[in-house]
Amino acid sequence: MDGLRCVTVILTAACNLRCVYCFQDRKQPRHMDWETLRRAIDLLLGSRRRDLELWFSGGEPLLEFPLLRRAVGYAEATCPPAKRIRFGLSTNGLLLDDDRADFLAVHRFSIQVSFDGLPPAQALRGPGSFGAIDARLGRLRRRHPTSFTDGLDVAITVTGANLAVLADSVEYFLAKGVRTLKIAPRVTPDPDWGDQAFVELGRQFGRVFEISLRFYRRTGRVPVVLFRKTGEAPECRHVSRWLCGLASGQALTVDVDGRVAGCVMLVESYQTFPTRLLRERVEALRLGDLRDPDLPGRLAAFPAAVKATQLFDGRFRKHSGFGRCRSCRYCRDCSICPVSIGRIPGNTDLDRVPDVLCAFNRVVLGYRSQFPCQASTLDVLTGHDQRVGARYARFIPRANAEAWRRHRLGTAE
């Protein structure tokens, strides 16, 4: 337990939306009882780490706001003086009214709002929900400006059906004042993704690149997380063979009934596992009940169990329809949820990466490689930030198709 840094609690398996692409396909009116929640908090506070994080998720966690409020009060009252506990929340934003926003602001929550952008995109999540969430965010900005600028992330899920308005949605969020934008593809199979969608993906991210570059030149900020980077040389970075941090033991998820999982993607209360390959791997990674006295022993054996599944490691042996990962120039920086491998219909190959996710990473990382490096804290303290800016200034006036063509041909300066 010593290395535990974050515990995510699934307050409820219910949700007030039915997003067509959500991996949570078995939502049900179940919620966590107080005794289970208290034990989950105690588990986190038992870690030897000084900085801890309690994250509230669902379903839609704000459906259980009284339970969330009680949990925060208990955690703050019982947290040892030598430790610090922070709180976070994943929400669709529809229930973020003044009372809830006031509470989250007072307790300095990190708030991640799943919001796909302009009405044509957001309608796929919930018809008519754009206006409600837009109003909630606007009121949060006026009522709690610090929470809005420092504590709010917006998460966009890209699908074949909403791809055409991605760049316009990014522009909308920048105009709204959102400081952090996380963009990721859906992890479930996408029936709307055809050959034309791959072309549109490149076009949309070309525009996102140009919008972000102009914004960076004007403000010095990079809201799109995919374009955030410092000047560290690639050869100086350690590249893990793991596709995600599941085996580290630093984060755990507690389901509504007290069952412990290594990740929200492995929780069973709100989803089914559609393939035999995935069901077998999930079975092997179950950590048992929170109240089980053998839980520490199960956690100690967990990294070996993750490795034995052969699903979460082996970065350089993976492949997609576009080729072998080891031969891809972006393999070192590629980020793909391993569970998506098990969601490919009929797939039995543990190393077969979904083509959509591969294409997304290739396009995004191609544009990322062109984006200027930003100064790190150390750069600012040492005065190196000016040199970092000068090094990448040559990209700034060439944010256009010609620069992209030269980069792909390997002839960029």
N, C-alpha and C positions, 0 to 999 in steps of 0.2 A: 504493500500500500504506500510505501514511502515516496514513490515518484508521482503519485496521483496529483494532477493539476486541475482538472476540470471534471465535474459531474453534470450531465444533462439529465433532467427529469422530464418524463413524458406525463404532463399533468392530466391529459385526456386524449383518448383516441378518437374523439369527435371533432368535427370541423364545420364551420358555417359556409364553406365553399366546396365545390366539387370540380377542381381543376382537372381537365381531361388528361393532362400529361403527368399528374402526380403519381409517385410510386406508392403512395398510401392509398391503396385500392380497397381497403376493408375497414373504413371508418365506422366506428360504433360508439354508442353513448356510454363509454366507460371512463372513469376518472380515478386518479390515485387517492388513496385514503391518507389521512394525516400521519398515521403511524409509519407507513411506508416512506412517506416524504421525509419525516423526521430522521429515520434511519439513513436515508440517502445523504442528507446533510451531514449527519454524524460521520458517515463514511468519508466524506470529503474533508471535514475538519480534522480527521484522524491522520491525514497526510503530514509528512514532515516538511513539506514545502511551505514557504512563507506567504507566497502569493497564490491565491486560490480563486476559482471561478465556478459559480453556480449558474447554469444555463437552463432556462425554462422553455420547453417545446411542447409540441402536440403532433397531430391535430392542431387545433387553435388554442394555445395556452390561456389566452385572455377570456375564454369561456369559463375558466376556473380562477377568476381574479381573486376572490376571497382566500382561496387556498394559496395562491402565489403571495398575497400580502402576508399571510400568516408565516409562510416559509421565510420570507425576508426578515421579519421581526425575530424569528427564532435564530436564524443564522447570525444576525448581527449581535444578538444577546449572548450567544454561546461561543462566538469566534474568539480564540485566545488573543490576548493583547499583542503578542509577538507576530501575529499573522494578519493578513489583509484578505478580505473576501470581496470579490466583485460579482456583479449580477448581469446576466444577459437574457435576451428574449428574442425568439423567432416568431413573427406574427404576419398575418396578411393585412393588418392595419385597419380592418373594418370596425373593430371594437376599441380603437384607440381614442376614446373620448377624453374630455377634460379631466375627469376624476382619475382615470388610469394614467393619463399622460403626466398629471401632477405627481402621482406617486412614483412613477418611473424616473422622473426628473430629480426628485428629492433624493432618491437612492442611487442616482448616477448610473442607471442601466445603460448597457449597450443594446441598441434596438436594431434588429435586422428585419426590414419590411420586404416581403416578397411582393413585388409590384412590377409588372412587365412593361409598363409604359403607356403610350397613347391608347385611346379607346379601342381601336381595332385589335391591338394586342391584349389589353386587359380584359376584353370581352370574352376571350377564350378561357380565362380563369374564372370570371364571374360576370355574366351580363349585367350591365348597369353599375358595376362596382367602381369604375374609374372616377366618377364624380365624387363619390363618398370618400375614397382614399385620398384623392387630390385635396379635398377640403380638410381632411384630418391632418395631412402633412402641412398644409398652409397654416392651420391653427397652431400646430405644434411649433412651427417656426416663429410665429408671433408671440406665443405664450412662454415658450422655453427655448430661446435662441441658442443657448449653449448646448442643450441636449440635441438640438437639431443639427448643429454644425459639428459637434465633437462626438456625439454618441449614436448617430443614425447612419446605418448602411441601407442601401436599396439593392435588392438582389433581383436581377432580370434572368428569367429562364428563356433561352432561345429555342424556338421550334421552327419547323418548316412552315407552319401556318402564320407565325408572327414575324418572320424574318424581314419582310418587306418594309416594316416600319421601325426597325432597330435603331438606325442612325437618327431618325427623327425623334425617337423616344429618348435617346441619349441627350440630344439637344434640349428636349423638354426638361429633363432632370437637372441639367446644368443651369438652365434658366430658373429653375425652382430653388436653386441654391444647395442641392445635394452635394456633399463633399466626398462621399464614397459610393462608387457604383461597382457592383460585382456582377459580371456577365458570365453565364455558363450555359451549356446545352443541356437539354433534358436527358436523363439517364435511362429512361424507358424507351422502347422501340418507337420510332417516329414514322407513321404512315404517310406524312406530308412531305417527307424528304426524298426528292427525286434529283435527277441530274441537273435540272434548272436551279434547284436550291443551292447546289454547290457553287454555281456561278454567282448567284445572288449573295451568298455568304461573303465571297471576296469583294463584291461591290459595296455591300453594307459596311464591312469592316474598313474598307478604304475610306469611306466617308467618316466613320467613327475615328479613324486615325487622324484625318485632317481636322475634324472638329476638336479633338483632344489636343492636337498640336497647337492650334490657334489659341485655345483656352490656356494652355501652358505658357505660351509666349506672352499672353496678356496678364496672367495672374500668378504664374509660378507654381500652380497647383495641378495635380494629376488625379482627378476623381476616379477615372476608370482604372481599377486595380490592376488589370492585365497589363497596363503600360507603366506601372511603377517599377523602377529599377535604379540601382546605383551603379557606380563605375567599376565594381569588382570584376577582375578578369575571370572568364569562364574556367580557365585551368586552375584557378585558386579555390573553386567551390567544390565541396564534397558532393558527389552525386550518389544518392542511395539507390540500391536495387529495388527498394520498396516503392510501390505506387502510391501508398498513403501511410499515415502514421498509426494504423490500427494496432500494430504489434508493440508499440512503445509502452503501453500501459499508462500513459499520462492522462488519458481521457476515457471515461466510462459513461454509459447511458443506462438509466434505470427506467424500466417500463412501468405502466400504470399498476401492474400487479406485483411489482418488486423484482421481476426477473432482470438480471444484469446482462448487458450486451456491450460489445466494444465500440459500437457506432450506431447512430440513429438508423442507418441503412439496414441494420440487422435486427431491429425491433420487430416483434411479431404481432403486437396487439392491433396494429392498423394496416397490415399489408399481408398479401399472399406472396409466395415465392414461386414464380411461374414455371421454372424449369427444374428438372431433376438435378442438374449440375449445381444449381444454386441451393436447393433444399438440402442436399448432402453436405455442402460446405457450411451452411448455417447451423445444421445439426452438430457439426464437429466443433463449432465455436461458441456454443452455449456456455454461459458462465454460472448458471443456476440462480437460485434465489438470493436476494439481498440478505436474508436472515440465516442463510446456510453458514454454519461455523467453518466450513471448509472453503469459503470464498477466497481467503488469502492464498491457499494452495492452488486453487483453480487459476487465479491471476498469475501466480508464478509460472504455471505451465502454459499460459496463454500464448506467449510469443512462439513457442515451439508448435502449438496447434495451428496458429496462423500460417506459419511456414509450411506445415504439412499439407495445407489445402492447395498450395501451388497457384493460388489465385491472386495473391496480393504482392508477390515479389516477382523477380525475373524481368525487370524493366527491359533489359537488352535482348531477351529472347521472344518478346511479344511481337505480334505482327497484325496487320489489317489488310484490307483489299488493296491498299496503296503500297504495300511492301513490308519489309522487315524493319522493326523499330531500330535495331542496331545501326542500320545504314541511313537513318534519318538525321539530318543536321540538327533537329530540334529535340532529339530523344532526351537529352540531359534536362530539359526544362518542361517536358510534357507532363500534363496533369490529367489523369483519367481515373474516375472512380472504378475500382476493380469489380464492384458488384454489377456494373453494367455489362461486364463480360458474361455473367451468369444470366442476364436478362435477354440475351440474343435468342430469339425463337429457334429451338432445335439445336442450339450450339452444344457441342461436347468438347470443344477445344479450349483448354484453360488459358491459352495464350492468344486467343482470337479477340482483338480489340474491335469494338464497333466502328464501322467506317465513318459514321457521322461524327463521332467524337475525335477520331483521328484527323478528319478534314478540318474540324473546328480548330484543333490545336495547330495544325500546319499553317492555316491562314492567320490566326491570331499571333502566333509566335513569329511569323514572318514580318508582320507589321510592328510587333514589339521590338524586334531587332533593329528597326529603323528609328524607334522613338528615342529622343535624347535621354541620357542618364540624368537623374536628379541627384542633387547633393545629399549625402547622408549626414547625420549629426556630427560624425567625426570630420567629414569634409568641411562643414561649417566652422567647427572649432579650430581646425588647423589652417583654414584659408584655402583648402584644396577645391572648394566649390567653384571658384572662378575657373580653375583649370579644367574641371569636369565640364563646365558649360562651354568652354572654348573648344574642347575636344570634339563635342557633338554639335557645335553650332552649324557645321556644314549641312546637317540634315534639315535645319529649320526652313531655309528658303526653298527647299525642294520637296515639299510634301505633296507630291503629285504622282501621276502614273509613271512618269519617266524615272523618278527615283525608285519606284517599286520595280520597274522593269530591270534597271541596272542592278538592283540588289539581288533579284532572282537569278540574274546571269552571273553574279559574282564579280561584277565590275565596279561596284560602288567604291568610292574612295575610302 
